[in-house]
Amino acid sequence: MLELATKTDPANPELLYHLALAQKAQNNPKAARANLEKALAMSTNFTGVADAKAVLAALPK
């Protein structure tokens, strides 16, 4: 559902953030990192931005 939502609204950083959290929970840190980086590049003013930064910092590179 989140992947579909991000395809429908690709300029929504909050959707990318939630997709990244789901990817992290599914043990897909590479995809989660990519989506968090994309979300934060779009905006640093969305609900969950502080958590997005913290999760990104904790993901392996």
C-alpha positions as CSV (number, residue, x, y, z in Angstrom):
1,M,0.0,0.0,0.0
2,L,2.8,2.4,0.9
3,E,4.7,1.7,-2.3
4,L,1.5,2.4,-4.3
5,A,0.9,5.6,-2.3
6,T,4.4,6.9,-3.1
7,K,3.9,6.2,-6.8
8,T,0.6,8.1,-6.7
9,D,2.1,11.0,-4.7
10,P,5.9,10.9,-5.3
11,A,6.5,14.4,-4.0
12,N,5.2,13.5,-0.5
13,P,8.1,13.1,1.9
14,E,5.9,11.8,4.7
15,L,4.8,8.9,2.6
16,L,8.4,8.1,1.8
17,Y,9.2,8.2,5.5
18,H,6.5,5.7,6.4
19,L,7.6,3.5,3.5
20,A,11.1,3.6,4.9
21,L,9.9,2.6,8.3
22,A,8.1,-0.4,6.8
23,Q,11.2,-1.3,4.8
24,K,13.3,-1.1,7.9
25,A,10.9,-3.4,9.8
26,Q,11.1,-5.9,6.9
27,N,14.9,-5.9,7.3
28,N,15.6,-3.9,4.1
29,P,17.9,-1.2,5.3
30,K,19.2,-0.3,1.9
31,A,15.8,0.6,0.6
32,A,14.9,2.3,3.9
33,R,18.0,4.5,3.7
34,A,17.3,5.4,0.1
35,N,13.8,6.5,0.9
36,L,14.7,8.4,4.0
37,E,17.4,10.3,2.1
38,K,14.9,11.1,-0.6
39,A,12.3,12.3,1.9
40,L,14.8,14.5,3.7
41,A,16.1,15.9,0.5
42,M,12.5,16.9,-0.4
43,S,11.7,18.6,2.9
44,T,12.8,18.9,6.5
45,N,9.3,20.0,7.5
46,F,7.0,17.0,7.7
47,T,5.5,15.0,10.5
48,G,8.2,12.6,11.7
49,V,11.2,14.4,10.4
50,A,13.1,14.1,13.7
51,D,12.5,10.4,13.8
52,A,13.4,10.1,10.1
53,K,16.8,11.7,10.8
54,A,17.3,9.4,13.8
55,V,16.4,6.3,11.9
56,L,18.6,7.3,9.0
57,A,21.6,7.9,11.3
58,A,21.1,4.4,12.8
59,L,20.9,2.5,9.5
60,P,24.0,0.8,8.2
61,K,25.6,2.5,5.2
